[in-house]
Amino acid sequence: MGSKYPPSIRGCLPFWALTLEAALILVFFFFTYYDTSLEDQKVLMAFYQAMYYIQCGIQTHDD
């Protein structure tokens, strides 16, 4: 049973799939690599806590 895609797509699809995979791996490593010093961890945790409060609509004090 033959492929329903034209030969031009079948020929370059593996190249584009590998290129996309490599790009996504680089982006993943770029966004997950950070310095693990104590000060940076405090800043990072404060940022994530603020984002969580904003998303959930939680107030940190009574108005």
N, CA and C atoms as an extended XYZ file, in Angstrom:
189
Properties=species:S:1:pos:R:3:atomname:S:1:resname:S:1:resid:I:1 pbc="F F F"
N         0.845       -1.176        0.000 N   MET     1
C         0.000        0.000        0.000 CA  MET     1
C         0.890        1.239        0.000 C   MET     1
N         0.688        2.104       -0.950 N   GLY     2
C         1.507        3.303       -1.095 CA  GLY     2
C         1.089        4.411       -0.143 C   GLY     2
N         1.967        5.379        0.012 N   SER     3
C         1.694        6.526        0.867 CA  SER     3
C         0.767        7.495        0.158 C   SER     3
N        -0.082        8.167        0.917 N   LYS     4
C        -0.996        9.140        0.325 CA  LYS     4
C        -0.347       10.521        0.200 C   LYS     4
N         0.872       10.692        0.730 N   TYR     5
C         1.559       11.966        0.653 CA  TYR     5
C         2.476       11.998       -0.552 C   TYR     5
N         2.650       13.157       -1.172 N   PRO     6
C         3.529       13.249       -2.343 CA  PRO     6
C         4.991       13.016       -1.957 C   PRO     6
N         5.804       12.568       -2.914 N   PRO     7
C         7.213       12.289       -2.632 CA  PRO     7
C         7.971       13.498       -2.077 C   PRO     7
N         7.588       14.714       -2.463 N   SER     8
C         8.309       15.901       -1.980 CA  SER     8
C         8.154       16.053       -0.469 C   SER     8
N         6.990       15.723        0.062 N   ILE     9
C         6.769       15.810        1.514 CA  ILE     9
C         7.446       14.645        2.220 C   ILE     9
N         7.348       13.456        1.661 N   ARG    10
C         7.970       12.281        2.288 CA  ARG    10
C         9.474       12.430        2.367 C   ARG    10
N        10.071       13.143        1.409 N   GLY    11
C        11.520       13.284        1.382 CA  GLY    11
C        12.053       14.248        2.430 C   GLY    11
N        11.336       15.354        2.679 N   CYS    12
C        11.871       16.365        3.596 CA  CYS    12
C        11.255       16.290        4.992 C   CYS    12
N        10.243       15.483        5.179 N   LEU    13
C         9.583       15.410        6.489 CA  LEU    13
C        10.510       14.921        7.598 C   LEU    13
N        11.316       13.858        7.387 N   PRO    14
C        12.222       13.449        8.471 CA  PRO    14
C        13.202       14.550        8.871 C   PRO    14
N        13.698       15.311        7.899 N   PHE    15
C        14.609       16.414        8.202 CA  PHE    15
C        13.920       17.447        9.078 C   PHE    15
N        12.706       17.847        8.721 N   TRP    16
C        11.989       18.862        9.507 CA  TRP    16
C        11.601       18.334       10.878 C   TRP    16
N        11.275       17.067       10.969 N   ALA    17
C        10.931       16.481       12.276 CA  ALA    17
C        12.140       16.481       13.203 C   ALA    17
N        13.302       16.121       12.690 N   LEU    18
C        14.522       16.135       13.501 CA  LEU    18
C        14.933       17.555       13.873 C   LEU    18
N        14.756       18.493       12.956 N   THR    19
C        15.074       19.889       13.240 CA  THR    19
C        14.166       20.435       14.336 C   THR    19
N        12.885       20.148       14.246 N   LEU    20
C        11.945       20.589       15.273 CA  LEU    20
C        12.263       19.956       16.614 C   LEU    20
N        12.581       18.678       16.608 N   GLU    21
C        12.936       17.989       17.854 CA  GLU    21
C        14.167       18.617       18.495 C   GLU    21
N        15.186       18.908       17.701 N   ALA    22
C        16.405       19.526       18.229 CA  ALA    22
C        16.107       20.922       18.783 C   ALA    22
N        15.283       21.678       18.085 N   ALA    23
C        14.934       23.020       18.558 CA  ALA    23
C        14.182       22.954       19.884 C   ALA    23
N        13.254       22.029       20.013 N   LEU    24
C        12.498       21.904       21.258 CA  LEU    24
C        13.390       21.458       22.415 C   LEU    24
N        14.349       20.588       22.134 N   ILE    25
C        15.289       20.164       23.183 CA  ILE    25
C        16.121       21.354       23.647 C   ILE    25
N        16.606       22.179       22.714 N   LEU    26
C        17.382       23.359       23.083 CA  LEU    26
C        16.555       24.346       23.895 C   LEU    26
N        15.319       24.564       23.493 N   VAL    27
C        14.437       25.464       24.247 CA  VAL    27
C        14.188       24.915       25.645 C   VAL    27
N        13.961       23.621       25.756 N   PHE    28
C        13.739       22.991       27.064 CA  PHE    28
C        14.944       23.204       27.974 C   PHE    28
N        16.147       22.945       27.473 N   PHE    29
C        17.341       23.124       28.293 CA  PHE    29
C        17.579       24.599       28.629 C   PHE    29
N        17.252       25.491       27.714 N   PHE    30
C        17.425       26.917       27.982 CA  PHE    30
C        16.535       27.377       29.126 C   PHE    30
N        15.275       26.910       29.149 N   PHE    31
C        14.341       27.354       30.176 CA  PHE    31
C        14.454       26.571       31.482 C   PHE    31
N        15.120       25.435       31.486 N   THR    32
C        15.239       24.668       32.724 CA  THR    32
C        16.590       24.815       33.396 C   THR    32
N        17.561       25.441       32.738 N   TYR    33
C        18.875       25.618       33.332 CA  TYR    33
C        18.905       26.947       34.078 C   TYR    33
N        19.202       26.901       35.347 N   TYR    34
C        19.336       28.121       36.127 CA  TYR    34
C        20.313       27.867       37.274 C   TYR    34
N        20.858       28.956       37.771 N   ASP    35
C        21.805       28.876       38.877 CA  ASP    35
C        21.050       28.468       40.141 C   ASP    35
N        21.628       27.572       40.910 N   THR    36
C        20.930       27.049       42.079 CA  THR    36
C        21.415       27.687       43.375 C   THR    36
N        21.904       28.919       43.306 N   SER    37
C        22.318       29.592       44.531 CA  SER    37
C        21.085       29.881       45.379 C   SER    37
N        21.277       30.060       46.654 N   LEU    38
C        20.171       30.245       47.593 CA  LEU    38
C        19.362       31.497       47.278 C   LEU    38
N        20.030       32.585       46.936 N   GLU    39
C        19.316       33.826       46.630 CA  GLU    39
C        18.444       33.663       45.389 C   GLU    39
N        18.972       33.005       44.363 N   ASP    40
C        18.190       32.775       43.153 CA  ASP    40
C        16.985       31.882       43.438 C   ASP    40
N        17.136       30.898       44.308 N   GLN    41
C        16.021       30.028       44.667 CA  GLN    41
C        14.926       30.816       45.371 C   GLN    41
N        15.308       31.741       46.248 N   LYS    42
C        14.315       32.560       46.948 CA  LYS    42
C        13.539       33.429       45.969 C   LYS    42
N        14.247       34.039       45.036 N   VAL    43
C        13.595       34.888       44.035 CA  VAL    43
C        12.672       34.050       43.162 C   VAL    43
N        13.148       32.882       42.737 N   LEU    44
C        12.351       32.005       41.884 CA  LEU    44
C        11.089       31.533       42.602 C   LEU    44
N        11.218       31.140       43.864 N   MET    45
C        10.050       30.677       44.624 CA  MET    45
C         9.063       31.820       44.867 C   MET    45
N         9.560       33.017       45.115 N   ALA    46
C         8.673       34.169       45.295 CA  ALA    46
C         7.912       34.464       44.008 C   ALA    46
N         8.591       34.347       42.889 N   PHE    47
C         7.935       34.565       41.600 CA  PHE    47
C         6.826       33.535       41.360 C   PHE    47
N         7.144       32.248       41.569 N   TYR    48
C         6.142       31.207       41.352 CA  TYR    48
C         4.982       31.329       42.332 C   TYR    48
N         5.259       31.739       43.567 N   GLN    49
C         4.197       31.923       44.542 CA  GLN    49
C         3.285       33.075       44.114 C   GLN    49
N         3.872       34.164       43.631 N   ALA    50
C         3.073       35.297       43.159 CA  ALA    50
C         2.225       34.888       41.958 C   ALA    50
N         2.799       34.126       41.035 N   MET    51
C         2.037       33.665       39.870 CA  MET    51
C         0.879       32.757       40.297 C   MET    51
N         1.117       31.917       41.292 N   TYR    52
C         0.071       31.022       41.795 CA  TYR    52
C        -1.064       31.842       42.405 C   TYR    52
N        -0.706       32.844       43.200 N   TYR    53
C        -1.728       33.681       43.834 CA  TYR    53
C        -2.535       34.438       42.788 C   TYR    53
N        -1.867       34.915       41.760 N   ILE    54
C        -2.569       35.642       40.702 CA  ILE    54
C        -3.523       34.715       39.961 C   ILE    54
N        -3.071       33.503       39.628 N   GLN    55
C        -3.911       32.575       38.878 CA  GLN    55
C        -5.105       32.099       39.693 C   GLN    55
N        -4.897       31.849       40.971 N   CYS    56
C        -5.971       31.307       41.805 CA  CYS    56
C        -6.827       32.388       42.450 C   CYS    56
N        -6.419       33.633       42.348 N   GLY    57
C        -7.179       34.713       42.941 CA  GLY    57
C        -7.108       34.735       44.451 C   GLY    57
N        -6.029       34.232       45.005 N   ILE    58
C        -5.858       34.183       46.450 CA  ILE    58
C        -5.293       35.515       46.914 C   ILE    58
N        -5.885       36.078       47.967 N   GLN    59
C        -5.380       37.319       48.532 CA  GLN    59
C        -4.446       36.978       49.680 C   GLN    59
N        -3.340       37.692       49.778 N   THR    60
C        -2.364       37.401       50.815 CA  THR    60
C        -2.652       38.142       52.107 C   THR    60
N        -3.586       39.120       52.092 N   HIS    61
C        -3.937       39.862       53.309 CA  HIS    61
C        -5.384       40.313       53.209 C   HIS    61
N        -5.955       40.667       54.347 N   ASP    62
C        -7.339       41.152       54.371 CA  ASP    62
C        -7.371       42.633       54.035 C   ASP    62
N        -8.329       43.028       53.184 N   ASP    63
C        -8.464       44.445       52.825 CA  ASP    63
C        -9.565       45.093       53.637 C   ASP    63
